[in-house]
Structures are given as structure tokens and as C-alpha cells.
Amino acid sequence: MSDWISVLPPLVAIIVVLWKKEVILALLLAIASSELLMLMSGTGDSLFTFGVASVERIVGVFQSDGNTRILVFSLLVGALLAFMRESGGVTATVNFLIRKGVSGSARRSRFLAFFTGVVIFIESNLSVLMAGIISRGLFDKFEMSRARLAYIIDSTSAPICILLLMNGWGAYVLGLLGNYELEQSLVGILIATIPLNFYALITLAVVVYTCWADKTHGPLKQAELDQQRSHKHLELDVEPSKPSFMLIPLLTMSLSMVFFMFFTGGGDFTQGSGSKSVLYATTLACLVAYIMMVGSKRFKHVEMTKIGFKGMSELLPLVCIVLFSLALGASLKQLGTGAFISGLVAENLPLFLVPAMLFIAGGLMSFTTGTSWGTFALLIPIGMPLVINLDLPAPLLLAAILGGGVFGDHCSPISDTTAVSAVASGCDLLEHVRTQLPYALFAGGLTVLAYIVTGLVVIGA
């Protein structure tokens, strides 16, 4: 079903989220409406069993190894956070960083979160996780909101990963480009997208501005005021022990992530599996934290088990959101929502507007389906034939597609990346979406203008 009605399920999700402030209900209703539309179009099951089909769609998420790894990884993150918190390692690390002057002020703490996201560009989930874990206690210490932390790490990690494509995203995009005979080398095209990926560059510039100037706007400004009034110090309630109880598990996770990328790629880093590597690295970090805490004689195995499951339970609502988001994405793919939106791009456009429209289409697709990967898979087969048949610049069109996918991901309440950023920062998901949206829309608006001007200059009217 590739017509206007196929956009109804994501609209249902967005309306319910804005109306009821309830993400899980919104996702369930969107899944059910998508399955009902497939029934009406003749591609679904009988009318009496479309509810069962909705349940099976959710169960079907686990048929994908990658999806299952994301869900298990999200639970293990809860256990790891709990281990580091209850050990006193978080409090000790915060005190250590302040004493050493690394994060002796609120501004330095904000830049620590930013630069952590920049340095760890090999995998977006690992990037937001590391930056969030390192900075949570510091943001509490200096009475900055978790919403601000979520914004900084989310708006740093994905743009960096999509600019410096020496990661799983790069391998994925290279695989999609490999189906087309392009004049430039594929790696050369990827490198040439860096100065043309305006959304990623503008977003990073805005993050640097808010880190340096200590300026917040819109709902994020209110979140900052609420934090300063409440004086919450969620990570600092435990007595400090040693920084090693936090830093060693984090170092283990970071270094082992690189090793597992080589391992899963058969020695080729670019061919490594991001979902496998981040799961293996998080599992190993949990094991190291467990051994350290039990070895300190302060914790017993039974107590560690309780701490781990308590940490998992704290993240269970967000894990459910990720599960339902993945199910909705699969349902919308079969319904043809993304194909319909992408098809609009190729109809009767002046050539200079093609980059801007690819960016907008990428944003709409990623926003409504919750996945930038699926957006790339649908739009690259549209953009590259335009390059070949109309002699358009491949780096410009590819940059617009990549930036559009990240833009929609930043705005979407059903994006798994958005959920992981909320998990890493300890922020409510809806608050993260609400406070980040004005910044993403501002960067997206400037990006559209930039692509229109660049289209006029490079392609011509």
C-alpha cells in the first residue's frame, strides 16, 4: 500500500504521544493500525485476527539477531550502570575529575560529554552510552538537567558517526553504493560528503555553542530551571569508593569494542558488526565490574544479582519502547510508508531542488519509521540513479540523504537511537524528544536553505 493512507500509523503514534504523553500506548496503537491497513489492502490477515497479527509482529522483532542484541544490550546497560553506581565508583570519579581540573566547572563538564562523543565515533550507541555514563554524575554535581545531557550526547554521536564513516554505518553505506557504477571511487565519495553534510555540521556547531555559552532555549531552558530548583543528585547518593570501579569497566568496554569490531569483521574493522560488538563489549564490562565488586569483599554474589536486576528493571520501560519501535518499523516497511514518501521525491522536481528534497524526504522517512538505516536503504537507490542519469554530483546527493536520516532520527520519539540516548543520560524519553526538537528543527531549517543555495551554485537552475 504505497499511498497517502500508509502514513496514518506514524501519525497515530505522534498524535497520541502529543495528546496523552504516553509512548508505549502510542506505539501499540500505531502497530495495530498498520496491521489493520494491511488487512484492508489485502496483504494482511483476516479481520478477526489482525490483533493477533499485531502481537506476532512484536514477537517477530526477535527473529532478527541484530534487534535481539539491541534489546539485550539495553538491559545490560541497566545492570552496568547499577554496578558502577552502587560500588561508589561514579561518585569517586566525579570527585576525581573535579580535583584534577578536568571537569572543575559546568562548562568543562559539558565539553567532556561532547568530546567523549566525538572521540568514540566507531558506534553511535557506544558513543552515547560512554558519554552519558561518564557525565551523569558531573551534570548532577553542577545542577544541570539530564535533558541537557541527553541533547548533547544525542546531537554529538550521530552527526559524528555519519561524518566520520569509519564504522558500521560506513560499511553499510558502502554496501548500498556498491550496486551502482559511479565515476568516483566509493571511499572518495564518502570523504567528499563530509563538508556537504550540512545538518551534521550545523548540529555540532549548535552543540558547541550551547556548551560554551551556557545558553539554553525553549523547553530545555525550563528543564534546566526545574533541575536547579529540585537539586537532584541521582548518581551521587552513594558514598565514594575508588574511581577504578567506574573507569576500569568503561575502559574495558571502549577497548573491547574496537577489538570486537575487528573480530566480527574477520580482521577488517569496516566489516565488523556494530550490534554484536557493542553487546559483547557491554557484557565484558559487566563481568569486569562484577569481579571487581565481589573481589573487594564489600559485595556478595546474591547482592550483586539483586543490584543487576534492579538496574535492568529501571530501564525496562525504555527497553519496551525500543521493542515496540522496532516492531512498528518492520510493519511500516511492509506497509510501504517509506517507499511512498521516497517516491514523492522523484516526481517533477527542478534539479537544483533535488538535494534539499532528498534531505526533507530522508527526515520524513526517518521520523515516521524511527530508523535512519532503513531511510538510507530506500533513498540511496533513488539518489544514485539520479546521479548516473542526470549527471548530478554524487557526494552532494549522498550527503543530503545521510543528513536527512539523522535529522529525522533526532526528531522521532520512536527512534531506537533516541531511546538509547535517554537510557544513557537517565532522562525521560518524552522530555528528551521535547527538549531536543527545537534544536533539531532549527538545524534542519538551516540545512534546507543550505542545500537550496548549494543546488543553485553547483547544479544550476
N, C-alpha and C positions, 0 to 999 in steps of 0.2 A: 504494500500500500504506500505508494510514493506520491501523496497529495497533501493538501493542507491539513487534513484531519490527523495526519501522523504526528503533528507537533502537539496534539492535545495532551498526551500523558505528561510530558515535561512541564507543560503549562499548569496542569493539575497540581503537580508537585510544588511548583513555585508559588501558586496561589495559596495552597494550604499552609505552606511554610510561612508566608507573609501574614496569613489570616490567623492561624491557630498557634504559630510559633512551635510547631511540632514536626520535626523532621521525619521520624520513623513512620508516623501516620501518613505524611505526605508521600513518602516513598512507596509504602504499601498500596495506597490508592492509585499512584501512578503505574505501578506494576499491574494492578488489576485492570485499570482502564486500557493499558496497552494490550493485554491478553484479550480483552473484550473486543477491541478494534480488530485484532487479527481474526477473531471468530467471525465478526461481521463481514470481513473481507474474504472469508473462505479459506484463510490459511491457518485458522486456529481450530480448537476442539469444539465439541458440542456446547450449546448454551448452558447445559446443566453442569458441565464440568470445567468451565473456564476458571472457577475459583480454585479447583484442584490444579489446573494448569499454572496458576499463579504461584502456588506452593512449589510445584515441580520446577518452576523457573528459578526460584530461590535455591532449591536443592541442587539444581544444575550448575550453580556457581562453583560447586566443589568438584565438578568434572574437569575443571581447568587446574592444573598443578600450580600455575602462577597465581591464580586467585586464592587458592588454599594457602599458599605460602604467605600472601599478604595478610590474610586473616590471622594465621598462627603468629606471624611476626608482630602484629598489632597487640596480641595478648601477651607475648613475651616481653614487649616493651614495658607493659604494666608491671610485670614481675621485676624487671631490671631497675625501673625507677624506684620501686618499693625497696629493693635490696640496698640501693645507694642511699636512699633517704633514711631508712631505719638504722643503717650502720653508722650514721653520723657523718658520712663522707661528704654529703652535699654541704652541710653547714661548715665543715672544716675547710672545704675547697673555697667556699665564698670568703671565709676569713683569710685564707692564704692568699688569694688573688688580690684582696684589698690591701693586705700588708705589703705585698710585693709591688704594689702600684699598677698592676696590670688592669685592674678594674676598681681603681680607687675613687671613681666618680660615676655618676649616672651615664654621662656621655661615653666614657670608656667601656662601660658595661654594654651599652647599645652597640658600639663598634665591635666589641668582642663577638656578639651574636652575628653581626653582619660578616665579619672576616672569617668566622668559622664556617658560615655557609658558602663563602667564596672559595675557601681552600678545599673543602670537601665537595668537589663538583663531579665525583665519579658516579654518584647515585643520588637522586633527589630525595628519596625517603631517608637515606642515611644522613644527608646534609641537614635536613630539618630536625632529625632526631638528635644529632650531635649538638647542633647549635641550641636547640631547645633545652636539652638536659644540662648543658654547661651553664646556661644563662638564667634558668628559672629562679634559682636562689638569689642571684645578683639583682634581678628585677624586683624580687620581694624586698631585698635589703634596701634598695633605693626607692621603694614605693612606686614602681612603675607597673602598669597593668599587664596581665598575661595576654590581653588582647593586643597590646603593642608588641609584645614579643612574638606572638603568632604572626602578626603582619610582617615584621622584619624578617623572620626566617622563611616564611612562605614566599615573600616577594624578593628574596635573595636567591634561594635554592633553585627554583625552576628556571628563572632567567639565566642564571649562571650555567646550569646544566644544558640549556638549549643554545647558549652561545659557544661554550667550550665543549664540543660534541665528542670528547674522548671518553665516552661512556656507553651505556646500553642504548641510550637514545640515538647516539651517533651510529651505532651498528644497525639499529632498526631503520633509520632514515636511509643509510647506505643501501640496505637491502631493498627498500622500496624504489630507490633511484636506479638500482641495477637493472630494472626491467626496460630502461629506455636508453637509446643511443644518443647521448648528448655530446656536444663538441668538446666541452671541458672535461677534465678528469673529475670523478665524483668527489674525491677529497678536496680538490681545488674549489669545487662549488660550495662545499660545506664551509671552508675557510672564508670564502667570499661573502657568505651570508652574515658574518659577524658584524661588519659596520652597517649592514642593511636591516638588521633585526631591531627595528626602532622600538618596538614595545619592550623588549628585554632591556635595552639600553636606557630608555626613559624611566622604566620602573626602578632599575638600580640607582639611577640618579636621584629619584624621589626618596628612596630609602636612605641614601647618604645624606640628603637634605634633612630628613626628619631625625636622623641620628645626631647630626652635628648641631642643628639649630634648636633642637628640643622643641619643635613645633608639631602639634597635632591638630587635626581638623575633623569636623563632623562628629559622628558617633564615637570615634576613637578618642577625641578630646574629652567627651563625657566619661568614657571608661577610665581615663587617667584621673579625672576628678573623683570618681567613685572609689578608686583604689587608694587615693591619698586620704580620703575620709575614713575608709574602713580599716586601714593599717594591717591588712592581712599579710602574714609571713608564712605561707603554707609550707615551704621547704625548710624553714629554719626553726621549727618547733623542737627538733631533736638535738640533744647535746652533741657538740662536735667531737669527732674521734681523730682520724687522720685523713688528709686529702687523698691518700692512696686508695681508700675504699671507694672513691668515685673515679679517680683519674686512671687507675690501672684497668678497670673494666672498660672505660671509654677508649683507652689506648688499644686495648685488645680488640675491641670492635672495629676501630678505624683501620688498624694494620691488617687484621684478618680479612676485612672486606676487600682490600687490594689483593691479598693472596687468593681469596676465593674467586675473584673476578678472573685471575689468570687460570686458576684451577678449572673452573667451569667452562672457560673458553679454550681449553686444551693448550694453554700456553700463550694464547692470543687475547690480550686484555679486552680489545674491542668486541670480541665474540663472546665474552663472559655474560652470564645471566645475572642481571641485577636482582631479581626476585629471589633466586637461590642464594646469592652471595650475602645479601642483607639478612636473610633468615639464618644462615649458618653463622654469620658474624655475631648476630644478637644472641643466638643460642650459646655460643662460646663465651660471650661476655657474661651471660647469666651464670654459667658454670664457674667462671673465674670469681665472680662476686660471691657465689655460694661458698666456694672453697675458702676464700679469704675470711668470710664472716664466721664460718664454722671453725676454721683454724685459729681464730682469735680467742676462742674459748668463751666468747660472750654470747654466742648463739648456738642452740641445739638444732638438730635436723628437723624435729617436729615444729619448732618455732619458725624456722626458715620456710617450711612448707606453707604455714599459715600466712607469713608475710608475702610470699609469692602469689598465693591465690587471692589474697586481699588486693594486691596490686593489679592483678588481672581483672578482678571484679570492678575496680574503679574505672577501667576502660571498656567494660562490656557494652555499655550503651553505644559508644563510638564504633566498636567492632561491628555491632549490629547495623549501624548506619553504613559502614563500608560494605557489608554483605548485601544489603538491600540496594545500594548504589550500583554494585557490580551486576546484580540481577536485573535492575532496570536498564542498564546499558546494553545487556545482551538482548533484552526484549525489544528495545528501541532499534537495535541493529536489524533484527528480523522484521520489524515493522517497516523499516525503510526511512526513518526520520532523518538520519544523517545524509542518505543518498538524495532525498528530496531537497534538503537545504543546499547541498553542494551543487545540485543540478541548476538551481537558480542563478548561480554564478556565471555559467557558460552561455546565458541567453542574452543576446543583443546588448553587449557592453562595449563602449568605446575602449580601445586598447589601453589608454593611459589609466583607466579606472580599474583594470584587472587586478593589480597588486592590492589596492585598497579593498576591493570586493572580496578577494581571496582572504584577506585578513578578517573582514567582517564575517564572512561565511565560516571561517575557522573558529571565530569567537562564538558564534551562534551554535555551531555543532558541538563544540566542547562544553559550552554552558548547558545545553539541553541534554546531552548524553553523559556528561561527567567524565569524559575521557579525552585527553589530548592525543593519545596513541591512535585511537580509532579515527580521530579527525585527520591525522596525518595519512592514515591508510586510505581515506576516502578522497582527500583533496589533492594529494600528490599525483594520483592518476588523472586528475583533471588539469592540474597546473603544468605538468611536464609535456603532455601533447600540445598545449598552447605554446610552450617554448619551441617545440620542434616545428610545428606547422605555421606559426605566425612569427617566428624568429624573435621571440621575446627573451629578455635576459633571465637565465635560469636562477642565478643567486637571488635576484630581487623577488621573483615569484615564490621561491622556496622559503626565503626569509619571512615573507608575509604569511605563508601557511604555518610555519613553525611558531611565529609570534602570536598568530590568531589562536592556535591551540592552547598556548599558555595563558593568554588573556581570558578565554572562556573558562579555563580551569580555575583561575583566580576568582572569578565572579560566581562560580557554581556552588550551591550548597550540597550538591550530590556528587561532588568530585572526591575521589579517594585521597588525592593529594591534599585537598583542603582538610579532610578529616584527620590525616596523619599529622598535619601541622598543628591542629587543635590538640591532638594527643600529646605531641612533643612539648607544647608550651603549657599544657594544663589549662587551656582556655575552653569555654563553652563553644561548641561548633557554630551555633547561630550568631553568637556575639562576634566570633572571628569573621564570619561572612559579612555581617552587617558593618563592622568597623573597617574591613579591608575594601569593600565595594567602592566607596567614593574615590579612593586612590587608584584602583584598577580602572575605573571608568575615566578618570582624568588622563591617565597614561594612554588608555585606549583611544580617546578622542584625539589627543595629540598625534598618535600613531597614524590614524586615518588621514589626518591632514598631511603628515609627512609622506605617506605613500602616494597621495594625490599629487603633491608637488614633485616628488621623485619620478612618478609616472610621466608627468608632463615633460620633465627635463630629459629623462633617459629614453622614453618611448615616443613622446611627442603626441600632440592632439591629432 
